[in-house]
């Protein structure tokens, strides 16, 4: 399988991303949502990765607060 990174704040408007992500998934291409430099504690990309059933989330090591926020959000939204 091929992985296709999705950088929502760089490539597309957030409202448009949800329509784009299913396309590669339907073509059996793994999508990975990734953060970019200049990170903030905004955890939107965790919701995007989970909600669109992406293969993964690339947010780096959770040693920095802005990265930990994304992993903490995944823990909150995962099904029990």
Secondary structure, DSSP 8 states (H G I E B T S, - for coil): --EEEE-HHHHS-HHHHHHHHHHHHHTT-EEEEE--SS--S--HHHHHHHHTT-SEEE---TTSHHHHHHHHHHHHHS--
